[in-house]
Amino acid sequence: MTRAAIYARYSSDLQSDASIDDQIRICRKHADREGWSITNSYTDHGLSGSNMMRPGVQMLMQDAANGKFDIVLTEGLDRLSRDQEDIAGIFKRLNFAETKIITLADGEVTDMHIGLKGTMNAIFLKDLAAKTRRGLHGRVEKGKSAGGKTYGYDIVRKLDANGEPIRGDRSINEEQAVIVNRIFKEYAAGHAPKQIATRLNKEGVPCPSGKEWGSSTIYGNRRRGTGIINNELYIGRLIWNRQSFVKDPDTGKRIARLNPENEWVITDVPDLRMVDQELWESVKARQKSLDKPGMRLQDKRRPKHLFSFLLKCGCCGGGYSKISQTHYGCSTARNKGTCDNRLSIHQEKLEHTVLSALQHHFMDDELTKVFCNEYTKHINELRSARNGAINLARKEVEKLEKQRKKAIEAIYAGVPGEEIKDEMIRIKYRREELEAFLASAEEAPVLIHPNMGERYRQEVMALRTSLNSEEHRTEAAELLRGLIDKIVLSPDEAGKKLHIDLHGDLAGILTVATGKEKRMEKEDILLQQIQALTKEDNEQNQQQVKMVAGAGFEPTTFGL
């Protein structure tokens, strides 16, 4: 008796297991009429026919190779596969195993069926994809969802006049919106995605997937717009077609590819906004600061302690890192043996010394006043000179325009064109040169107010309280680290004690002083850093500290 195996599959979410049962039932009736014995039935539930990575079809091919049946019986050729390459491969391998393919629609499958039906099935898939995309495109342009559920929103279920469901409408879930805003605020304040996820899990806050929160759920991929803090729907911008999916011919898996930005479909949906623009911009600025070209790995990593990655050896230039739970030491001296600096320093003593020095020196009224006044004077002079050059260029353009009009009037009055030809050419080229300069020139920002020093003092005094507050410690510590470029630890002449040299990040200091969110570029500020302002022996540690910049805080040990 001829042995037959049945294969059944459905792919649409609108279908169900009943579709599988129906296919098997009509195949069994056909086999009974032909007098074939059914050895097994192979099924794939809810899987696309364009993918060969289906357990049912893979098991079918394996059993065919082992000679377990003589015929593969299926409702139609498209049940086995809709891909031209895949159906040809199935046909080729079954022929090699001396197994026939018989469909209820076409009978025994031959090479002609593979060529024609395979082409028709491939065209069907392409047309189906095009129609689906066209429908989704129209839905997105109306401000409706193109599919999928976004955390923070509920699906609105309602019917039209004909009783048909209206798809794509959403409303804000107020409880989840609170969580979304919390994530944005904590990230903008300097908290790592991993820290945020850990706290949410400890509090039992449900994750979008229904499982546990992870850092990738929060951060995602900025270029692809994935992750909570990258989803522009939270600011009322619906973006569709940001990426497309193609099938890997080797694995059969879908691979995401970013589409050109000019192909994106963007629709404003202000009624779905839940995050204000200022908070969104703050998050984007922090992401950008962690994604600068040439940025070192340690600059992107979350510092475990207050001065992690800022400590440098004054002998070899290498880093000072933790050599025990409580002490810092030169990494080069201990790992490579090429540095002679074997002195170590206690973490608590180091932080106490640095913070005390910052408090006593850079919070000095006279020093702060002198620094801010000199900086303000210098920058205002540079900006005035730049703006003055722009104003002069504008006046010269007006003057040249008047000269050009006079020359034209002279020609109308009868003056030969040859006599003023050279003058007209000069005016033309000079005007083009000035207009090119003005097109690329930008006026310098508003002049810095002379009371910048007082503003700086108020800001750093606020940091003192924040650094000792559990709620604001991360944000305050990140700002403090922004004021310090590096801390250099060098042995004294006797080689028994360490000198501590603080090198301030002037751009960070002036950001606090001017109250601006965006850090100024060092080249636009001064050509060199402020050098050692003063020295002081620390009574507790007997170590010297040379100040460049800083702020005042409570002396304590900080674990971030």
Secondary structure, 3 states (H helix, E strand, C coil): CCEEEEEEEECCCCCCHHHHHHHHHHHHHHHHHHCCEEEEEEEEECCCCCCCCCHHHHHHHHHHHCCCCCEEEECCHHHHCCCHHHHHHHHHHHHHCCCEEEECCCEECCHHHHHHHHHHHHHHHHHHHHHHHHHHHHHHHCCCCCCCCCCCEEECCEECCCCCEECCCEEECHHHHHHHHHHHHHHHCCCCHHHHHHHHHHCCCCCCCCCCCCHHHHHCCCCCCCCHHHCHHHHCEEEECCEEEEECCCCCCEEEEECCHHHCEEEECHHHCCCCHHHHHHHHHHHHHCCCCCCCHHHHCCCCECCCCCEEECCCCCEEEECCCCEEEEHHHHHCCCCCCCCCEEHHHHHHHHHHHHHHHCCCHHHHHHHHHHHHHHHHHHHHHHHHHHHHHHHHHHHHHHHHHHHHHHHHCCCCHHHHHHHHHHHHHHHHHHHHHHHHCCCCCCCCCCCHHHHHHHHHHHHHHHHCCCCCHHHHHHHHHHCEEEEEEEECCCCCCEEEEEEECHHHHHHHHHCCCCCCCHHHCCCCCCCCCCCCECCCCCCEEECCCCCCCCCCCCEC
